[in-house]
Amino acid sequence: MCKAIIDQSVYIMETINDIDVVTIQGGSLLEHPFHSITYRVRCEKCGDVESEKHTLSLTQGVTEVASVQCATCGHVQMVKIRNPRRN
């Protein structure tokens, strides 16, 4: 029984590793409907999160959304969204 549980958990981990996941750099993902995402900008330096929500249609590859400056610490960063899947 223990071997079956181990085999099953290895299979689950391999399946998770094979899934292409939409990721965001410089933001916090809030919602991910089929062809769009909703996110908030999050500072990579101090962790401050904007209150404003942004929605973007997804395209395959890396999308550079915007260059933003943190209102708290002044750090300038690029918000990037990575979508490895075809829509």
N, CA, C and O atoms as a Maestro MAE file, in Angstrom:
{
 s_m_m2io_version
 :::
 2.0.0
}

f_m_ct {
 s_m_title
 :::
 protein
 m_atom[348] {
  # First column is atom index #
  i_m_mmod_type
  r_m_x_coord
  r_m_y_coord
  r_m_z_coord
  i_m_residue_number
  s_m_chain_name
  s_m_pdb_residue_name
  s_m_pdb_atom_name
  i_m_atomic_number
  :::
  1 25 0.817 -1.189 0.000 1 A "MET " " N  " 7
  2 3 0.000 0.000 0.000 1 A "MET " " CA " 6
  3 2 0.867 1.261 0.000 1 A "MET " " C  " 6
  4 15 0.524 2.236 -0.669 1 A "MET " " O  " 8
  5 25 1.953 1.263 0.717 2 A "CYS " " N  " 7
  6 3 2.836 2.429 0.759 2 A "CYS " " CA " 6
  7 2 3.440 2.699 -0.615 2 A "CYS " " C  " 6
  8 15 3.546 3.853 -1.029 2 A "CYS " " O  " 8
  9 25 3.840 1.631 -1.333 3 A "LYS " " N  " 7
  10 3 4.415 1.812 -2.663 3 A "LYS " " CA " 6
  11 2 3.407 2.446 -3.608 3 A "LYS " " C  " 6
  12 15 3.773 3.295 -4.421 3 A "LYS " " O  " 8
  13 25 2.146 2.049 -3.513 4 A "ALA " " N  " 7
  14 3 1.108 2.620 -4.377 4 A "ALA " " CA " 6
  15 2 0.946 4.115 -4.108 4 A "ALA " " C  " 6
  16 15 0.781 4.896 -5.044 4 A "ALA " " O  " 8
  17 25 0.991 4.511 -2.861 5 A "ILE " " N  " 7
  18 3 0.866 5.928 -2.515 5 A "ILE " " CA " 6
  19 2 2.063 6.704 -3.054 5 A "ILE " " C  " 6
  20 15 1.901 7.797 -3.596 5 A "ILE " " O  " 8
  21 25 3.261 6.147 -2.907 6 A "ILE " " N  " 7
  22 3 4.464 6.810 -3.418 6 A "ILE " " CA " 6
  23 2 4.394 6.925 -4.931 6 A "ILE " " C  " 6
  24 15 4.679 7.987 -5.484 6 A "ILE " " O  " 8
  25 25 4.010 5.817 -5.625 7 A "ASP " " N  " 7
  26 3 3.903 5.846 -7.083 7 A "ASP " " CA " 6
  27 2 2.889 6.890 -7.534 7 A "ASP " " C  " 6
  28 15 3.119 7.603 -8.511 7 A "ASP " " O  " 8
  29 25 1.770 6.979 -6.825 8 A "GLN " " N  " 7
  30 3 0.726 7.933 -7.180 8 A "GLN " " CA " 6
  31 2 1.210 9.372 -6.981 8 A "GLN " " C  " 6
  32 15 0.938 10.229 -7.822 8 A "GLN " " O  " 8
  33 25 1.919 9.653 -5.890 9 A "SER " " N  " 7
  34 3 2.400 11.012 -5.652 9 A "SER " " CA " 6
  35 2 3.464 11.398 -6.675 9 A "SER " " C  " 6
  36 15 3.518 12.558 -7.083 9 A "SER " " O  " 8
  37 25 4.310 10.464 -7.099 10 A "VAL " " N  " 7
  38 3 5.303 10.755 -8.135 10 A "VAL " " CA " 6
  39 2 4.592 11.085 -9.438 10 A "VAL " " C  " 6
  40 15 4.991 12.013 -10.142 10 A "VAL " " O  " 8
  41 25 3.530 10.329 -9.771 11 A "TYR " " N  " 7
  42 3 2.758 10.590 -10.992 11 A "TYR " " CA " 6
  43 2 2.120 11.979 -10.936 11 A "TYR " " C  " 6
  44 15 2.151 12.717 -11.921 11 A "TYR " " O  " 8
  45 25 1.550 12.333 -9.802 12 A "ILE " " N  " 7
  46 3 0.925 13.650 -9.649 12 A "ILE " " CA " 6
  47 2 1.970 14.747 -9.818 12 A "ILE " " C  " 6
  48 15 1.711 15.731 -10.510 12 A "ILE " " O  " 8
  49 25 3.143 14.605 -9.204 13 A "MET " " N  " 7
  50 3 4.188 15.615 -9.330 13 A "MET " " CA " 6
  51 2 4.657 15.737 -10.783 13 A "MET " " C  " 6
  52 15 4.887 16.848 -11.260 13 A "MET " " O  " 8
  53 25 4.802 14.613 -11.493 14 A "GLU " " N  " 7
  54 3 5.214 14.664 -12.893 14 A "GLU " " CA " 6
  55 2 4.151 15.372 -13.726 14 A "GLU " " C  " 6
  56 15 4.481 16.149 -14.622 14 A "GLU " " O  " 8
  57 25 2.876 15.108 -13.435 15 A "THR " " N  " 7
  58 3 1.788 15.752 -14.160 15 A "THR " " CA " 6
  59 2 1.806 17.256 -13.916 15 A "THR " " C  " 6
  60 15 1.647 18.033 -14.858 15 A "THR " " O  " 8
  61 25 1.995 17.676 -12.674 16 A "ILE " " N  " 7
  62 3 2.055 19.102 -12.349 16 A "ILE " " CA " 6
  63 2 3.224 19.759 -13.062 16 A "ILE " " C  " 6
  64 15 3.088 20.876 -13.562 16 A "ILE " " O  " 8
  65 25 4.372 19.091 -13.121 17 A "ASN " " N  " 7
  66 3 5.543 19.662 -13.780 17 A "ASN " " CA " 6
  67 2 5.350 19.789 -15.290 17 A "ASN " " C  " 6
  68 15 5.988 20.637 -15.915 17 A "ASN " " O  " 8
  69 25 4.482 18.964 -15.893 18 A "ASP " " N  " 7
  70 3 4.243 19.007 -17.334 18 A "ASP " " CA " 6
  71 2 3.228 20.082 -17.726 18 A "ASP " " C  " 6
  72 15 3.136 20.429 -18.904 18 A "ASP " " O  " 8
  73 25 2.470 20.612 -16.778 19 A "ILE " " N  " 7
  74 3 1.441 21.598 -17.080 19 A "ILE " " CA " 6
  75 2 2.082 22.954 -17.326 19 A "ILE " " C  " 6
  76 15 2.940 23.390 -16.559 19 A "ILE " " O  " 8
  77 25 1.665 23.618 -18.398 20 A "ASP " " N  " 7
  78 3 2.140 24.969 -18.677 20 A "ASP " " CA " 6
  79 2 1.296 25.947 -17.881 20 A "ASP " " C  " 6
  80 15 0.068 25.914 -17.957 20 A "ASP " " O  " 8
  81 25 1.937 26.808 -17.126 21 A "VAL " " N  " 7
  82 3 1.240 27.705 -16.212 21 A "VAL " " CA " 6
  83 2 1.486 29.151 -16.615 21 A "VAL " " C  " 6
  84 15 2.605 29.525 -16.965 21 A "VAL " " O  " 8
  85 25 0.430 29.962 -16.563 22 A "VAL " " N  " 7
  86 3 0.571 31.394 -16.796 22 A "VAL " " CA " 6
  87 2 1.227 31.995 -15.564 22 A "VAL " " C  " 6
  88 15 0.753 31.782 -14.448 22 A "VAL " " O  " 8
  89 25 2.312 32.743 -15.749 23 A "THR " " N  " 7
  90 3 3.005 33.362 -14.624 23 A "THR " " CA " 6
  91 2 3.098 34.861 -14.850 23 A "THR " " C  " 6
  92 15 3.027 35.339 -15.982 23 A "THR " " O  " 8
  93 25 3.257 35.589 -13.762 24 A "ILE " " N  " 7
  94 3 3.379 37.041 -13.833 24 A "ILE " " CA " 6
  95 2 4.577 37.477 -12.999 24 A "ILE " " C  " 6
  96 15 4.780 37.004 -11.881 24 A "ILE " " O  " 8
  97 25 5.366 38.387 -13.564 25 A "GLN " " N  " 7
  98 3 6.507 38.972 -12.857 25 A "GLN " " CA " 6
  99 2 6.160 40.429 -12.590 25 A "GLN " " C  " 6
  100 15 5.814 41.162 -13.516 25 A "GLN " " O  " 8
  101 25 6.246 40.854 -11.344 26 A "GLY " " N  " 7
  102 3 5.936 42.235 -10.998 26 A "GLY " " CA " 6
  103 2 4.472 42.471 -10.716 26 A "GLY " " C  " 6
  104 15 3.992 43.603 -10.788 26 A "GLY " " O  " 8
  105 25 3.750 41.392 -10.392 27 A "GLY " " N  " 7
  106 3 2.327 41.532 -10.109 27 A "GLY " " CA " 6
  107 2 1.788 40.336 -9.359 27 A "GLY " " C  " 6
  108 15 2.487 39.340 -9.174 27 A "GLY " " O  " 8
  109 25 0.536 40.435 -8.927 28 A "SER " " N  " 7
  110 3 -0.154 39.344 -8.247 28 A "SER " " CA " 6
  111 2 -1.347 38.936 -9.096 28 A "SER " " C  " 6
  112 15 -2.210 39.762 -9.393 28 A "SER " " O  " 8
  113 25 -1.403 37.674 -9.488 29 A "LEU " " N  " 7
  114 3 -2.483 37.158 -10.308 29 A "LEU " " CA " 6
  115 2 -3.742 37.017 -9.461 29 A "LEU " " C  " 6
  116 15 -3.715 36.360 -8.421 29 A "LEU " " O  " 8
  117 25 -4.846 37.628 -9.894 30 A "LEU " " N  " 7
  118 3 -6.105 37.561 -9.156 30 A "LEU " " CA " 6
  119 2 -7.065 36.563 -9.785 30 A "LEU " " C  " 6
  120 15 -7.618 35.714 -9.086 30 A "LEU " " O  " 8
  121 25 -7.271 36.653 -11.093 31 A "GLU " " N  " 7
  122 3 -8.199 35.768 -11.809 31 A "GLU " " CA " 6
  123 2 -7.560 35.352 -13.124 31 A "GLU " " C  " 6
  124 15 -6.764 36.088 -13.707 31 A "GLU " " O  " 8
  125 25 -7.927 34.145 -13.585 32 A "HIS " " N  " 7
  126 3 -7.406 33.652 -14.853 32 A "HIS " " CA " 6
  127 2 -8.505 32.929 -15.610 32 A "HIS " " C  " 6
  128 15 -8.488 31.703 -15.714 32 A "HIS " " O  " 8
  129 25 -9.485 33.702 -16.154 33 A "PRO " " N  " 7
  130 3 -10.453 33.072 -17.053 33 A "PRO " " CA " 6
  131 2 -9.719 32.570 -18.298 33 A "PRO " " C  " 6
  132 15 -8.506 32.753 -18.407 33 A "PRO " " O  " 8
  133 25 -10.407 31.963 -19.207 34 A "PHE " " N  " 7
  134 3 -9.788 31.248 -20.325 34 A "PHE " " CA " 6
  135 2 -8.824 32.088 -21.156 34 A "PHE " " C  " 6
  136 15 -7.690 31.657 -21.365 34 A "PHE " " O  " 8
  137 25 -9.218 33.265 -21.641 35 A "HIS " " N  " 7
  138 3 -8.370 34.032 -22.558 35 A "HIS " " CA " 6
  139 2 -7.860 35.348 -21.983 35 A "HIS " " C  " 6
  140 15 -7.311 36.161 -22.727 35 A "HIS " " O  " 8
  141 25 -8.024 35.581 -20.688 36 A "SER " " N  " 7
  142 3 -7.561 36.837 -20.096 36 A "SER " " CA " 6
  143 2 -7.138 36.599 -18.652 36 A "SER " " C  " 6
  144 15 -7.429 35.552 -18.073 36 A "SER " " O  " 8
  145 25 -6.451 37.579 -18.078 37 A "ILE " " N  " 7
  146 3 -6.105 37.516 -16.663 37 A "ILE " " CA " 6
  147 2 -6.400 38.860 -16.016 37 A "ILE " " C  " 6
  148 15 -6.405 39.898 -16.679 37 A "ILE " " O  " 8
  149 25 -6.642 38.825 -14.731 38 A "THR " " N  " 7
  150 3 -6.782 40.037 -13.938 38 A "THR " " CA " 6
  151 2 -5.677 40.004 -12.892 38 A "THR " " C  " 6
  152 15 -5.466 38.983 -12.237 38 A "THR " " O  " 8
  153 25 -4.974 41.120 -12.738 39 A "TYR " " N  " 7
  154 3 -3.834 41.161 -11.823 39 A "TYR " " CA " 6
  155 2 -3.719 42.532 -11.176 39 A "TYR " " C  " 6
  156 15 -4.344 43.497 -11.615 39 A "TYR " " O  " 8
  157 25 -2.922 42.600 -10.142 40 A "ARG " " N  " 7
  158 3 -2.530 43.861 -9.510 40 A "ARG " " CA " 6
  159 2 -1.011 43.954 -9.562 40 A "ARG " " C  " 6
  160 15 -0.316 42.947 -9.430 40 A "ARG " " O  " 8
  161 25 -0.500 45.169 -9.754 41 A "VAL " " N  " 7
  162 3 0.951 45.381 -9.769 41 A "VAL " " CA " 6
  163 2 1.476 45.265 -8.334 41 A "VAL " " C  " 6
  164 15 0.922 45.855 -7.407 41 A "VAL " " O  " 8
  165 25 2.560 44.488 -8.170 42 A "ARG " " N  " 7
  166 3 3.196 44.294 -6.869 42 A "ARG " " CA " 6
  167 2 4.672 44.636 -7.006 42 A "ARG " " C  " 6
  168 15 5.346 44.144 -7.911 42 A "ARG " " O  " 8
  169 25 5.174 45.475 -6.112 43 A "CYS " " N  " 7
  170 3 6.581 45.877 -6.153 43 A "CYS " " CA " 6
  171 2 7.476 44.694 -5.781 43 A "CYS " " C  " 6
  172 15 7.257 44.035 -4.764 43 A "CYS " " O  " 8
  173 25 8.486 44.432 -6.614 44 A "GLU " " N  " 7
  174 3 9.413 43.335 -6.346 44 A "GLU " " CA " 6
  175 2 10.397 43.681 -5.235 44 A "GLU " " C  " 6
  176 15 11.016 42.790 -4.653 44 A "GLU " " O  " 8
  177 25 10.545 44.975 -4.937 45 A "LYS " " N  " 7
  178 3 11.510 45.397 -3.920 45 A "LYS " " CA " 6
  179 2 10.879 45.441 -2.525 45 A "LYS " " C  " 6
  180 15 11.404 44.828 -1.595 45 A "LYS " " O  " 8
  181 25 9.759 46.157 -2.366 46 A "CYS " " N  " 7
  182 3 9.169 46.330 -1.026 46 A "CYS " " CA " 6
  183 2 7.894 45.504 -0.809 46 A "CYS " " C  " 6
  184 15 7.431 45.377 0.324 46 A "CYS " " O  " 8
  185 25 7.321 44.940 -1.887 47 A "GLY " " N  " 7
  186 3 6.141 44.090 -1.753 47 A "GLY " " CA " 6
  187 2 4.819 44.839 -1.736 47 A "GLY " " C  " 6
  188 15 3.769 44.217 -1.575 47 A "GLY " " O  " 8
  189 25 4.840 46.157 -1.898 48 A "ASP " " N  " 7
  190 3 3.608 46.948 -1.908 48 A "ASP " " CA " 6
  191 2 2.744 46.546 -3.106 48 A "ASP " " C  " 6
  192 15 3.260 46.356 -4.207 48 A "ASP " " O  " 8
  193 25 1.425 46.416 -2.892 49 A "VAL " " N  " 7
  194 3 0.496 46.019 -3.944 49 A "VAL " " CA " 6
  195 2 -0.457 47.171 -4.239 49 A "VAL " " C  " 6
  196 15 -1.049 47.743 -3.324 49 A "VAL " " O  " 8
  197 25 -0.606 47.515 -5.538 50 A "GLU " " N  " 7
  198 3 -1.551 48.550 -5.951 50 A "GLU " " CA " 6
  199 2 -2.974 48.105 -5.674 50 A "GLU " " C  " 6
  200 15 -3.263 46.909 -5.687 50 A "GLU " " O  " 8
  201 25 -3.860 49.046 -5.425 51 A "SER " " N  " 7
  202 3 -5.264 48.693 -5.215 51 A "SER " " CA " 6
  203 2 -6.003 48.520 -6.545 51 A "SER " " C  " 6
  204 15 -7.028 47.841 -6.606 51 A "SER " " O  " 8
  205 25 -5.484 49.132 -7.599 52 A "GLU " " N  " 7
  206 3 -6.134 49.068 -8.914 52 A "GLU " " CA " 6
  207 2 -5.934 47.701 -9.561 52 A "GLU " " C  " 6
  208 15 -4.832 47.152 -9.541 52 A "GLU " " O  " 8
  209 25 -7.024 47.148 -10.143 53 A "LYS " " N  " 7
  210 3 -6.957 45.876 -10.865 53 A "LYS " " CA " 6
  211 2 -6.768 46.159 -12.355 53 A "LYS " " C  " 6
  212 15 -7.299 47.134 -12.887 53 A "LYS " " O  " 8
  213 25 -5.998 45.283 -13.023 54 A "HIS " " N  " 7
  214 3 -5.764 45.395 -14.461 54 A "HIS " " CA " 6
  215 2 -6.200 44.087 -15.116 54 A "HIS " " C  " 6
  216 15 -5.976 43.012 -14.562 54 A "HIS " " O  " 8
  217 25 -6.824 44.174 -16.295 55 A "THR " " N  " 7
  218 3 -7.222 42.989 -17.047 55 A "THR " " CA " 6
  219 2 -6.536 43.028 -18.405 55 A "THR " " C  " 6
  220 15 -6.444 44.080 -19.038 55 A "THR " " O  " 8
  221 25 -6.055 41.864 -18.846 56 A "LEU " " N  " 7
  222 3 -5.291 41.782 -20.083 56 A "LEU " " CA " 6
  223 2 -5.679 40.520 -20.837 56 A "LEU " " C  " 6
  224 15 -5.828 39.455 -20.238 56 A "LEU " " O  " 8
  225 25 -5.844 40.638 -22.162 57 A "SER " " N  " 7
  226 3 -6.053 39.464 -23.006 57 A "SER " " CA " 6
  227 2 -4.719 38.751 -23.174 57 A "SER " " C  " 6
  228 15 -3.685 39.390 -23.371 57 A "SER " " O  " 8
  229 25 -4.747 37.431 -23.095 58 A "LEU " " N  " 7
  230 3 -3.511 36.651 -23.177 58 A "LEU " " CA " 6
  231 2 -3.104 36.381 -24.613 58 A "LEU " " C  " 6
  232 15 -3.950 36.122 -25.468 58 A "LEU " " O  " 8
  233 25 -1.812 36.443 -24.873 59 A "THR " " N  " 7
  234 3 -1.224 35.991 -26.124 59 A "THR " " CA " 6
  235 2 -0.131 35.000 -25.761 59 A "THR " " C  " 6
  236 15 0.349 34.991 -24.628 59 A "THR " " O  " 8
  237 25 0.264 34.168 -26.712 60 A "GLN " " N  " 7
  238 3 1.301 33.183 -26.417 60 A "GLN " " CA " 6
  239 2 2.650 33.864 -26.300 60 A "GLN " " C  " 6
  240 15 2.947 34.788 -27.057 60 A "GLN " " O  " 8
  241 25 3.465 33.419 -25.366 61 A "GLY " " N  " 7
  242 3 4.796 33.958 -25.171 61 A "GLY " " CA " 6
  243 2 4.842 34.907 -23.987 61 A "GLY " " C  " 6
  244 15 4.006 34.834 -23.086 61 A "GLY " " O  " 8
  245 25 5.821 35.797 -23.997 62 A "VAL " " N  " 7
  246 3 5.996 36.755 -22.902 62 A "VAL " " CA " 6
  247 2 5.474 38.112 -23.371 62 A "VAL " " C  " 6
  248 15 5.860 38.610 -24.428 62 A "VAL " " O  " 8
  249 25 4.598 38.693 -22.572 63 A "THR " " N  " 7
  250 3 4.054 40.016 -22.862 63 A "THR " " CA " 6
  251 2 4.584 41.001 -21.833 63 A "THR " " C  " 6
  252 15 4.365 40.829 -20.634 63 A "THR " " O  " 8
  253 25 5.278 42.029 -22.297 64 A "GLU " " N  " 7
  254 3 5.719 43.092 -21.395 64 A "GLU " " CA " 6
  255 2 4.577 44.093 -21.319 64 A "GLU " " C  " 6
  256 15 4.298 44.803 -22.285 64 A "GLU " " O  " 8
  257 25 3.919 44.147 -20.165 65 A "VAL " " N  " 7
  258 3 2.707 44.936 -20.016 65 A "VAL " " CA " 6
  259 2 3.030 46.406 -19.828 65 A "VAL " " C  " 6
  260 15 2.523 47.254 -20.563 65 A "VAL " " O  " 8
  261 25 3.869 46.713 -18.852 66 A "ALA " " N  " 7
  262 3 4.132 48.117 -18.543 66 A "ALA " " CA " 6
  263 2 5.378 48.244 -17.687 66 A "ALA " " C  " 6
  264 15 5.789 47.310 -16.997 66 A "ALA " " O  " 8
  265 25 5.958 49.418 -17.753 67 A "SER " " N  " 7
  266 3 7.022 49.775 -16.820 67 A "SER " " CA " 6
  267 2 6.364 50.643 -15.759 67 A "SER " " C  " 6
  268 15 5.766 51.671 -16.078 67 A "SER " " O  " 8
  269 25 6.470 50.237 -14.499 68 A "VAL " " N  " 7
  270 3 5.773 50.946 -13.416 68 A "VAL " " CA " 6
  271 2 6.760 51.365 -12.330 68 A "VAL " " C  " 6
  272 15 7.810 50.751 -12.145 68 A "VAL " " O  " 8
  273 25 6.391 52.427 -11.622 69 A "GLN " " N  " 7
  274 3 7.189 52.893 -10.504 69 A "GLN " " CA " 6
  275 2 6.364 52.740 -9.236 69 A "GLN " " C  " 6
  276 15 5.209 53.163 -9.186 69 A "GLN " " O  " 8
  277 25 6.955 52.138 -8.214 70 A "CYS " " N  " 7
  278 3 6.275 51.922 -6.935 70 A "CYS " " CA " 6
  279 2 6.046 53.272 -6.245 70 A "CYS " " C  " 6
  280 15 6.963 54.087 -6.146 70 A "CYS " " O  " 8
  281 25 4.824 53.498 -5.772 71 A "ALA " " N  " 7
  282 3 4.486 54.737 -5.076 71 A "ALA " " CA " 6
  283 2 5.128 54.794 -3.685 71 A "ALA " " C  " 6
  284 15 5.326 55.879 -3.139 71 A "ALA " " O  " 8
  285 25 5.452 53.628 -3.113 72 A "THR " " N  " 7
  286 3 6.007 53.569 -1.761 72 A "THR " " CA " 6
  287 2 7.517 53.787 -1.738 72 A "THR " " C  " 6
  288 15 8.016 54.637 -1.000 72 A "THR " " O  " 8
  289 25 8.252 53.006 -2.560 73 A "CYS " " N  " 7
  290 3 9.722 53.065 -2.483 73 A "CYS " " CA " 6
  291 2 10.381 53.660 -3.727 73 A "CYS " " C  " 6
  292 15 11.582 53.927 -3.708 73 A "CYS " " O  " 8
  293 25 9.627 53.876 -4.803 74 A "GLY " " N  " 7
  294 3 10.180 54.472 -6.016 74 A "GLY " " CA " 6
  295 2 10.858 53.497 -6.964 74 A "GLY " " C  " 6
  296 15 11.392 53.918 -7.991 74 A "GLY " " O  " 8
  297 25 10.851 52.203 -6.650 75 A "HIS " " N  " 7
  298 3 11.475 51.173 -7.490 75 A "HIS " " CA " 6
  299 2 10.758 51.098 -8.843 75 A "HIS " " C  " 6
  300 15 9.529 51.035 -8.890 75 A "HIS " " O  " 8
  301 25 11.522 51.106 -9.941 76 A "VAL " " N  " 7
  302 3 10.959 50.997 -11.289 76 A "VAL " " CA " 6
  303 2 11.142 49.560 -11.766 76 A "VAL " " C  " 6
  304 15 12.239 49.009 -11.676 76 A "VAL " " O  " 8
  305 25 10.075 48.957 -12.269 77 A "GLN " " N  " 7
  306 3 10.139 47.564 -12.723 77 A "GLN " " CA " 6
  307 2 9.234 47.362 -13.926 77 A "GLN " " C  " 6
  308 15 8.343 48.168 -14.192 77 A "GLN " " O  " 8
  309 25 9.474 46.273 -14.649 78 A "MET " " N  " 7
  310 3 8.664 45.888 -15.795 78 A "MET " " CA " 6
  311 2 7.704 44.784 -15.357 78 A "MET " " C  " 6
  312 15 8.117 43.822 -14.709 78 A "MET " " O  " 8
  313 25 6.438 44.917 -15.704 79 A "VAL " " N  " 7
  314 3 5.464 43.859 -15.450 79 A "VAL " " CA " 6
  315 2 5.445 42.970 -16.682 79 A "VAL " " C  " 6
  316 15 5.216 43.452 -17.791 79 A "VAL " " O  " 8
  317 25 5.686 41.661 -16.496 80 A "LYS " " N  " 7
  318 3 5.724 40.711 -17.608 80 A "LYS " " CA " 6
  319 2 4.790 39.547 -17.308 80 A "LYS " " C  " 6
  320 15 4.712 39.075 -16.174 80 A "LYS " " O  " 8
  321 25 4.082 39.092 -18.339 81 A "ILE " " N  " 7
  322 3 3.177 37.948 -18.211 81 A "ILE " " CA " 6
  323 2 3.640 36.890 -19.192 81 A "ILE " " C  " 6
  324 15 3.858 37.179 -20.369 81 A "ILE " " O  " 8
  325 25 3.792 35.661 -18.707 82 A "ARG " " N  " 7
  326 3 4.248 34.551 -19.535 82 A "ARG " " CA " 6
  327 2 3.102 33.570 -19.718 82 A "ARG " " C  " 6
  328 15 2.555 33.051 -18.745 82 A "ARG " " O  " 8
  329 25 2.742 33.319 -20.978 83 A "ASN " " N  " 7
  330 3 1.694 32.358 -21.307 83 A "ASN " " CA " 6
  331 2 2.260 31.353 -22.311 83 A "ASN " " C  " 6
  332 15 2.344 31.655 -23.501 83 A "ASN " " O  " 8
  333 25 2.645 30.171 -21.849 84 A "PRO " " N  " 7
  334 3 3.252 29.194 -22.745 84 A "PRO " " CA " 6
  335 2 2.252 28.480 -23.647 84 A "PRO " " C  " 6
  336 15 2.651 27.849 -24.626 84 A "PRO " " O  " 8
  337 25 0.954 28.569 -23.333 85 A "ARG " " N  " 7
  338 3 -0.074 27.853 -24.101 85 A "ARG " " CA " 6
  339 2 -0.595 28.675 -25.258 85 A "ARG " " C  " 6
  340 15 -0.537 29.904 -25.250 85 A "ARG " " O  " 8
  341 25 -1.106 27.971 -26.255 86 A "ARG " " N  " 7
  342 3 -1.810 28.651 -27.350 86 A "ARG " " CA " 6
  343 2 -3.250 28.829 -26.934 86 A "ARG " " C  " 6
  344 15 -3.850 27.927 -26.349 86 A "ARG " " O  " 8
  345 25 -3.807 29.988 -27.232 87 A "ASN " " N  " 7
  346 3 -5.206 30.277 -26.861 87 A "ASN " " CA " 6
  347 2 -6.163 29.663 -27.853 87 A "ASN " " C  " 6
  348 15 -7.377 29.801 -27.705 87 A "ASN " " O  " 8
  :::
 }
 m_bond[347] {
  # First column is bond index #
  i_m_from
  i_m_to
  i_m_order
  :::
  1 1 2 1
  2 2 3 1
  3 3 4 2
  4 3 5 1
  5 5 6 1
  6 6 7 1
  7 7 8 2
  8 7 9 1
  9 9 10 1
  10 10 11 1
  11 11 12 2
  12 11 13 1
  13 13 14 1
  14 14 15 1
  15 15 16 2
  16 15 17 1
  17 17 18 1
  18 18 19 1
  19 19 20 2
  20 19 21 1
  21 21 22 1
  22 22 23 1
  23 23 24 2
  24 23 25 1
  25 25 26 1
  26 26 27 1
  27 27 28 2
  28 27 29 1
  29 29 30 1
  30 30 31 1
  31 31 32 2
  32 31 33 1
  33 33 34 1
  34 34 35 1
  35 35 36 2
  36 35 37 1
  37 37 38 1
  38 38 39 1
  39 39 40 2
  40 39 41 1
  41 41 42 1
  42 42 43 1
  43 43 44 2
  44 43 45 1
  45 45 46 1
  46 46 47 1
  47 47 48 2
  48 47 49 1
  49 49 50 1
  50 50 51 1
  51 51 52 2
  52 51 53 1
  53 53 54 1
  54 54 55 1
  55 55 56 2
  56 55 57 1
  57 57 58 1
  58 58 59 1
  59 59 60 2
  60 59 61 1
  61 61 62 1
  62 62 63 1
  63 63 64 2
  64 63 65 1
  65 65 66 1
  66 66 67 1
  67 67 68 2
  68 67 69 1
  69 69 70 1
  70 70 71 1
  71 71 72 2
  72 71 73 1
  73 73 74 1
  74 74 75 1
  75 75 76 2
  76 75 77 1
  77 77 78 1
  78 78 79 1
  79 79 80 2
  80 79 81 1
  81 81 82 1
  82 82 83 1
  83 83 84 2
  84 83 85 1
  85 85 86 1
  86 86 87 1
  87 87 88 2
  88 87 89 1
  89 89 90 1
  90 90 91 1
  91 91 92 2
  92 91 93 1
  93 93 94 1
  94 94 95 1
  95 95 96 2
  96 95 97 1
  97 97 98 1
  98 98 99 1
  99 99 100 2
  100 99 101 1
  101 101 102 1
  102 102 103 1
  103 103 104 2
  104 103 105 1
  105 105 106 1
  106 106 107 1
  107 107 108 2
  108 107 109 1
  109 109 110 1
  110 110 111 1
  111 111 112 2
  112 111 113 1
  113 113 114 1
  114 114 115 1
  115 115 116 2
  116 115 117 1
  117 117 118 1
  118 118 119 1
  119 119 120 2
  120 119 121 1
  121 121 122 1
  122 122 123 1
  123 123 124 2
  124 123 125 1
  125 125 126 1
  126 126 127 1
  127 127 128 2
  128 127 129 1
  129 129 130 1
  130 130 131 1
  131 131 132 2
  132 131 133 1
  133 133 134 1
  134 134 135 1
  135 135 136 2
  136 135 137 1
  137 137 138 1
  138 138 139 1
  139 139 140 2
  140 139 141 1
  141 141 142 1
  142 142 143 1
  143 143 144 2
  144 143 145 1
  145 145 146 1
  146 146 147 1
  147 147 148 2
  148 147 149 1
  149 149 150 1
  150 150 151 1
  151 151 152 2
  152 151 153 1
  153 153 154 1
  154 154 155 1
  155 155 156 2
  156 155 157 1
  157 157 158 1
  158 158 159 1
  159 159 160 2
  160 159 161 1
  161 161 162 1
  162 162 163 1
  163 163 164 2
  164 163 165 1
  165 165 166 1
  166 166 167 1
  167 167 168 2
  168 167 169 1
  169 169 170 1
  170 170 171 1
  171 171 172 2
  172 171 173 1
  173 173 174 1
  174 174 175 1
  175 175 176 2
  176 175 177 1
  177 177 178 1
  178 178 179 1
  179 179 180 2
  180 179 181 1
  181 181 182 1
  182 182 183 1
  183 183 184 2
  184 183 185 1
  185 185 186 1
  186 186 187 1
  187 187 188 2
  188 187 189 1
  189 189 190 1
  190 190 191 1
  191 191 192 2
  192 191 193 1
  193 193 194 1
  194 194 195 1
  195 195 196 2
  196 195 197 1
  197 197 198 1
  198 198 199 1
  199 199 200 2
  200 199 201 1
  201 201 202 1
  202 202 203 1
  203 203 204 2
  204 203 205 1
  205 205 206 1
  206 206 207 1
  207 207 208 2
  208 207 209 1
  209 209 210 1
  210 210 211 1
  211 211 212 2
  212 211 213 1
  213 213 214 1
  214 214 215 1
  215 215 216 2
  216 215 217 1
  217 217 218 1
  218 218 219 1
  219 219 220 2
  220 219 221 1
  221 221 222 1
  222 222 223 1
  223 223 224 2
  224 223 225 1
  225 225 226 1
  226 226 227 1
  227 227 228 2
  228 227 229 1
  229 229 230 1
  230 230 231 1
  231 231 232 2
  232 231 233 1
  233 233 234 1
  234 234 235 1
  235 235 236 2
  236 235 237 1
  237 237 238 1
  238 238 239 1
  239 239 240 2
  240 239 241 1
  241 241 242 1
  242 242 243 1
  243 243 244 2
  244 243 245 1
  245 245 246 1
  246 246 247 1
  247 247 248 2
  248 247 249 1
  249 249 250 1
  250 250 251 1
  251 251 252 2
  252 251 253 1
  253 253 254 1
  254 254 255 1
  255 255 256 2
  256 255 257 1
  257 257 258 1
  258 258 259 1
  259 259 260 2
  260 259 261 1
  261 261 262 1
  262 262 263 1
  263 263 264 2
  264 263 265 1
  265 265 266 1
  266 266 267 1
  267 267 268 2
  268 267 269 1
  269 269 270 1
  270 270 271 1
  271 271 272 2
  272 271 273 1
  273 273 274 1
  274 274 275 1
  275 275 276 2
  276 275 277 1
  277 277 278 1
  278 278 279 1
  279 279 280 2
  280 279 281 1
  281 281 282 1
  282 282 283 1
  283 283 284 2
  284 283 285 1
  285 285 286 1
  286 286 287 1
  287 287 288 2
  288 287 289 1
  289 289 290 1
  290 290 291 1
  291 291 292 2
  292 291 293 1
  293 293 294 1
  294 294 295 1
  295 295 296 2
  296 295 297 1
  297 297 298 1
  298 298 299 1
  299 299 300 2
  300 299 301 1
  301 301 302 1
  302 302 303 1
  303 303 304 2
  304 303 305 1
  305 305 306 1
  306 306 307 1
  307 307 308 2
  308 307 309 1
  309 309 310 1
  310 310 311 1
  311 311 312 2
  312 311 313 1
  313 313 314 1
  314 314 315 1
  315 315 316 2
  316 315 317 1
  317 317 318 1
  318 318 319 1
  319 319 320 2
  320 319 321 1
  321 321 322 1
  322 322 323 1
  323 323 324 2
  324 323 325 1
  325 325 326 1
  326 326 327 1
  327 327 328 2
  328 327 329 1
  329 329 330 1
  330 330 331 1
  331 331 332 2
  332 331 333 1
  333 333 334 1
  334 334 335 1
  335 335 336 2
  336 335 337 1
  337 337 338 1
  338 338 339 1
  339 339 340 2
  340 339 341 1
  341 341 342 1
  342 342 343 1
  343 343 344 2
  344 343 345 1
  345 345 346 1
  346 346 347 1
  347 347 348 2
  :::
 }
}
